[in-house]
Each structure stands twice: as C-alpha cells, then as structure tokens.
Amino acid sequence: MARTPHPPAAAITSGADARAIVAGLIERARAAQRRYAVYDQEAVDTCTLAAGWAIMSPARNRELAELAVRDTGLGNVPDKIQKNHRKTLGLLRDLADARTVGVIRDDPQSGITEIARPVGVVAAITPSTNPGATPANKIINALKCRNAVIVAPSPKGWSTADTLVRFVHEELVRVGVDPVLAAGLVQVLPAPVTKEATHELMRQADLIVATGSQSNIRAAYSSGTPAFGVGAGNVASIVDETADPATAAGLIALSKTFDNATSCSSENAIVVVEAAYEATLAALERAGGVMLDAADTERLREALWPDGRLSGTLIARAAPDIARLAGLQASAAPRSRFLMVGESGFGPAHPYSGEKLAPVLAVYRARDFEHAIGIVDSIYAYQGAGHSVSLHSRDDHRARELAERLPVSRVIVNQAHCIATGGSFDNGLPFSLSMGCGTWGGNGFSENMHYRHYLNVTRIARVIPPREPSEDDIFGAYFTAHGR
C-alpha cells in the first residue's frame, strides 16, 4: 500500500500567503541552484540518474502509481507503472550523452563557441492525469541543466508529487548531495495547492514549463515569466484502404485504452475511408470495441457532458465502469475495452468531436483519403489544432501529404499513437510528456519538450575571414530573370 505523505508545513490560503510562501520557496531554490551551478558534468549526470531512479525503482514506482490512482481516481495502476518506467528510461537514454555543462559546441569555421548556462529556478506545472511521470520528467530535465525546480501539481496530484519529491531527495542524498542542497533543489508547492499559489510561482520563477489545463497554459503565458506551454489534445487517426485492418485496430485499441485514455495523445476520433470501413470496424470490435446504437450514444453523451462540460466522475475510467455509470443498454458494453460512437459533425453541438479523456472513440466514415483529410481538418478547427495526427497506411506519401496540409506538429505513422507521440524506443522523437503544438495550438514551439528548453546558451563570437557577397552573388539570377 502507498504510504500517506507527511502533512505540509504550511498551507497557502490567501494572496498574501501565496506571495510570502512562494517567495520563501524561491529564495531557498535560488540558494541551492547557485551551489549546484558549479557542479561538473559528471556530478550533474549522477544527480540526473538519481532523480530517474527515484521513480524507476520498482517499489517506489508501484507506490507512486497506486497513490496516483487512489488520490486522482484517474487511470490504472499497471499502465501508470509502465508509463513511469518507460518514459523515464527513454528520457535518461536521450540525456545520456547530452552535454549541459561548459562548452557544448565549438565551431572554428563560424568562430562560434556555445556555453551551456542554467536558467535558474523552473516552475514545473503538472497535471492530475500524470502526477508521477510528468513531474519526474521535468525534475530530471531541470537537474540535467543545473537548475532548481519547484513542482506545482494539480490539487489531486499533490500527494503523488510530494512523495516523488521526497524520493528524489533520498536518492540525491544517497549519491552524496548535501541534504539541505537536495531539499532546496527540488521542491513542491505546499498543500492545498491553490490557483493563487500556482500563479504566484509562475510570476516569481525564472522559467515556466507547463503541462495541463489550457487555463494554466494561458496563465503561464500571461505571467510575465518566460514560458513553454503545450496545446490541447484531440488526436484523430486516419485509416486508409491500404492499411491492414487488424494491425491498425490493434494499435488503436492499445493506444485508446492505455491508462484509461488519460493521455492528451490518445485517439479521440478515427476517420476510416469507405473502402476500409467495414473491415476496420470489424477488427476494432474484435480488439474489444463496442459500437453503440443511437440510444446508447445519446445516454453516453448526457452522462459524459451533463452540463456541457466533461464529467469528472467518468473521465479516465475503464469502459465497463463508464457503461455502468452511464446506464448503457448495449449487452456487450460491460465487457468492452473501449466504446465507439458514430459521428459526422464537428464543434460544440457535436461534443464527440472533441477531447473525451476516456476510452470513447468517435468514428467518422470518409469517402476517400481526400475526404478524410477534410474531416480531420474540421475536427481540428474545433479542437486539437497543432498537436498530432495518426495515420495507418502502407502509402508513405500520404504521411507527407498530411504533414504539409494539416495544422499538426507530428504525423505518427502505423504506431500506437499515445505511446509513440511522446517518444518511443522504435521512433526518433524525444521522450517527453509535453507536446509543443506550434502557433496552431497557441504555443511558441512545435516539438516535444526536451532538455534544451531548460538551458540558456551563451555564444562567443570571434573574428573569422569575411564572407561578404556582391550584389550579383545574391541577385544575379533574379536580375537575369526580371531585370534590375
């Protein structure tokens, strides 16, 4: 059983409390970061591995997963254990050879030398859907770049984050870090976590890395502090006529059911071209999907969005629990892995076209691949622009077409999307639990958040032989074609 975390030393109950208590946390963090900033690369890498083992140690991993499910009510323990392990292991693989201390690039040809510098104190805003894996990712990245970090978890995720931070302290001390330094380097906001405290941390920190609700992302961007925030998820997956139906259905089912669809990278809709529709639907049913009839589709809609907003009691629950709580009549629903509903519309009047954070999949029928692109574009015009699109196809040219036409930062081809989009051992994306969504999603970056986002870089510029072009070097072809 997961142990109950020690009670916090103080709780933030007002704006004045927020300013004073957060200022104390920041002062402690800055003192620790100044000491940590002189560590060499070997010592930094040891601290990074210590933070990784704090969540990957099997007994601790299980304790964190059990605590997360118990206190948030979201997801399931086995998948959280797997997520904590694989996402952290993959991140540590990515960081193994990364230089973050001293000279990280020296180019005699350009005369530029790049020096890695820490950003200072990082405010790590983390969601209830991943209360262990996401804080761990941010803590590890921050330590790799010689920063201090203060975690601002969701209120329900506080117990998991607090326990994780204690585990990190234990591991840092075990590798020789002074206990006072460890306690200052990695901190968590005291409970109960409030909006005032989180926003105050954003204002006082040096950098914000925010994952979670769009209200928190907007607050991060408007705080006056440099911030990396992520866009909203609402992933659609296209299955075309060249795909193998059984393979595509197996990957979609794995992704849709993993951790009860807590991931923003879980498919919310599939768009199947006409020529593949019947075979794909049959394969999805064999993989554990249940297509609801019109009456059950309406019952589920009323239960999932009782007041126009997603129900907190149904999200991230197993499909049989959702079926029972929603009063569905379909005889197969209690044995289902995921629920499917037919959909053809988009926007607020068609809530199934949006993110559901549950093992519920909207199914669209497209005339052909061109029509499928149009459907996905319409879905993203409502919600999810900038994130990712999934493609199941044997025609690689179609991936390029999606990348050039849809407002997405990633095209995930023939993979279980929620596992692949945040980096996987069989693709080249950086391991991350925070997906930049570009300007389409209201973000200033369009890649997976990684360690370089936690670094400042100072550049030394030296004199080199001049490379000044003539007008003809630049405009020669232009003048020949168009005149001067």
Beta strands, then each sheet from edge to edge (+ up, - down):
strand 1: 102-107
strand 2: 112-118
strand 3: 121-125
strand 4: 148-152
strand 5: 186-188
strand 6: 207-210
strand 7: 227-229
strand 8: 235-239
strand 9: 267-273
strand 10: 289-291
strand 11: 338-342
strand 12: 360-366
strand 13: 386-392
strand 14: 408-413
strand 15: 455-461
sheet 1: 1+ 2- 15+
sheet 2: 5+ 4+ 3+ 6+ 7+
sheet 3: 10+ 11+ 12+ 9+ 8+ 13+ 14+
end
